[in-house]
């Protein structure tokens, strides 16, 4: 059972007295992030690891993002603001922002963070040591998700349900199979020498799921990759409410199934309606065993994700329904080719 494997082989950062003094470039693409950017910059200023440079790319924001960042640059010389000169043809906004940030960075490691994450005081020290110890070209983390509404409770956990029931994360690091790869653009730590050599954001310039494609590209290029989840040192409140979550997840849900709509639909049908086949084909005992396995899977995933076991069991049916809505919305988006995010068309 994949979910149990993810619990059994949960990857944790080890406590260590080692210190790394390599310069880390913290690179933050930001477009209309006035509600988030100040919180992240404050978190970065509190880091135990102080040898950092922080570069924010203001991607044509129409709110107070630039002003907030500028207020931090006045008191902390490690913080720098870059303003976009416009989005070139043939690029998606975030990919161009990350590419531009990397050109300005000088660190041994490049840490790309989304503006809406919050980080604990020791996360940079922990992740750089983990990357060094395991000789990683890329370390990515799925943050612990903060959910504030019922609409988020029945949508956001599906990301972990899909990921942790299909992919043993330990194998992302331990095997060379390109298909066994995952990453999350909210937290991606690159060894800068490897980043400069392969220029992943430039190569994925038109991809709206560049994080997953970069992980697969690196593994294909024989570069070690690791993907972790369930670390409370990094959290994120991704979406505000049901509608925003549905629309946001439909952007990348199919990539969790290797880009196949067929596999995505089959996964949803089996996990939603599989109990019918078991009920009519086997004994009552086996049906109860099947339900037990389904319940245990939800429990294991909730524990690994640091989410409420009780809430995820209680909301399992509406969560399953919304997973189907994600997939349906993704199909609609693919036909319309009118998917917009932050006032930009990112269909490709």
Beta strands, then each sheet from edge to edge (+ up, - down):
strand 1: 24-30
strand 2: 52-58
strand 3: 79-83
strand 4: 109-113
strand 5: 117-119
strand 6: 138-145
strand 7: 187-191
strand 8: 225-236
strand 9: 340-341
strand 10: 344-345
sheet 1: 3+ 2+ 1+ 4+ 7- 6+ 8+ 5-
sheet 2: 9+ 10-
end
